C-alpha cells in the first residue's frame, strides 16, 4: 500500500506491506533508528513517538495507519544540533545509563511538558509509567524532567 | 515482530465498515490496536483483514443529555474520556480509565475495544455492568440496544456478532459509584476487580472471577460480602492467584467498591 507520512517535518512516500509495524517502518524503511525496539509487546515504551500530536507506542501501530499522519521521533527534538533543554537536563542529571530507553523517555517527557509545563512530582512519575528503564535509573530520569518543569 | 500477512482497509463511513466486515469472514475491526496488534504478534489470532475504525465520525463523540444520560462513541479513547467535561457527569468513568495501563495505551486504547475484547481481566466490562450501561450494536439487520448485563457472553465473546459493530455506549445519570482492584504492579493487569453502584440497593459487578462479569446485589455495603459468598464463585487459578485467593479478593474488593460508592 502507498503510504505518505510526515516524520519530523519531512514527508516520505513508500510502498508498505500492511503487516509492517510502524516501528519497523521508521527504523528499516526510513532509517530513523533513534526509536528503539525494547520488547515488541507494547510494554517497554522504548518505541514511543508522537503521532498526530499524541504520544503512542509505535510497535502497537501499523505503518499503513500512519498514512497522512504527522509523526515526531527523538531525531526531531533537537534543532540545528542543539540539544533541547530536556535533552540537556538528561545529560546533566546522568539520566541515561545504557541509553536504550532514553528515546522513549524523552518522547514521553516531551509530550508531558507540552501538555503540562508545570507537572507535579506525581504527574511526572505517572507520565513515565509506560516507559521501562532496565538499568532502573528512574530517579535521575525523574530529576531531569523535574528540573525543566516550570 | 513480523505479523502474518494481513489486508488493511480504511473505510470512510460506518456503512462501508459494516460492508467490509460482513463481506469478509476473516475480517476484524481495528480500534485502538492496543490488544489486537499484540494478539496478532503472538499469533493467538491472525485475521485476514483489518478494518480500521479510526477516523469514523459515527463512532466518536461524548454527549451529555438533559437527563444526565451520557452517550459515548465506541472509538473514544481512555484519554479523551478522561479529558471530557461531559464525562465528568459520571466521575467513575474517567477515574477508572486513568488506571488502565499507561499514557501511551490510554492515548490509543478505546472504550469500545476494551468492552468488545472482553478479556475477563479488563476494567470496563464489570464497570459497564455496574452502571447499567446500554450498548448500541449495528449490523446489516439494523441497530439494537443491548443491556451491559447481556452484552458479555464469554471470554473474548460479546453480543457483537460477525459483521456487526458496537457504535456507542449509553450510561444513565448517577454519581454513587466505586471501583476496586488488585493489580499486577501499579495500574497493571487486574487479578480481581469490582465495580459498584449504589442506587437504593447496591449493585456490584466482579471481574476476573468468571468468563463474564458476575453481578451481585445487596441492600447495603455491609451485605455485599455475604452476597459474594452466596454467588458460589469458582474463579480460575493461574500463576498470579489461586482460585481460593481470588474468591477472597472478590469479597474484599466488592466491599471496598460498595463502600466507596455509598460514601459519595
Boltz contact constraints between the chains, C-beta under 6 A:
constraints:
  - contact:
      token1: [A, 18]
      token2: [B, 6]
      max_distance: 6.0
  - contact:
      token1: [A, 18]
      token2: [B, 8]
      max_distance: 6.0
  - contact:
      token1: [A, 19]
      token2: [B, 3]
      max_distance: 6.0
  - contact:
      token1: [A, 19]
      token2: [B, 5]
      max_distance: 6.0
  - contact:
      token1: [A, 19]
      token2: [B, 6]
      max_distance: 6.0
  - contact:
      token1: [A, 40]
      token2: [B, 1]
      max_distance: 6.0
  - contact:
      token1: [A, 41]
      token2: [B, 38]
      max_distance: 6.0
  - contact:
      token1: [A, 42]
      token2: [B, 38]
      max_distance: 6.0
  - contact:
      token1: [A, 48]
      token2: [B, 104]
      max_distance: 6.0
  - contact:
      token1: [A, 54]
      token2: [B, 107]
      max_distance: 6.0
  - contact:
      token1: [A, 55]
      token2: [B, 103]
      max_distance: 6.0
  - contact:
      token1: [A, 55]
      token2: [B, 104]
      max_distance: 6.0
  - contact:
      token1: [A, 55]
      token2: [B, 107]
      max_distance: 6.0
  - contact:
      token1: [A, 56]
      token2: [B, 104]
      max_distance: 6.0
  - contact:
      token1: [A, 56]
      token2: [B, 107]
      max_distance: 6.0
  - contact:
      token1: [A, 56]
      token2: [B, 108]
      max_distance: 6.0
  - contact:
      token1: [A, 57]
      token2: [B, 104]
      max_distance: 6.0
  - contact:
      token1: [A, 60]
      token2: [B, 33]
      max_distance: 6.0
  - contact:
      token1: [A, 60]
      token2: [B, 34]
      max_distance: 6.0
  - contact:
      token1: [A, 60]
      token2: [B, 37]
      max_distance: 6.0
  - contact:
      token1: [A, 64]
      token2: [B, 8]
      max_distance: 6.0
  - contact:
      token1: [A, 127]
      token2: [B, 103]
      max_distance: 6.0
  - contact:
      token1: [A, 129]
      token2: [B, 102]
      max_distance: 6.0
  - contact:
      token1: [A, 130]
      token2: [B, 102]
      max_distance: 6.0
  - contact:
      token1: [A, 130]
      token2: [B, 103]
      max_distance: 6.0
  - contact:
      token1: [A, 130]
      token2: [B, 104]
      max_distance: 6.0
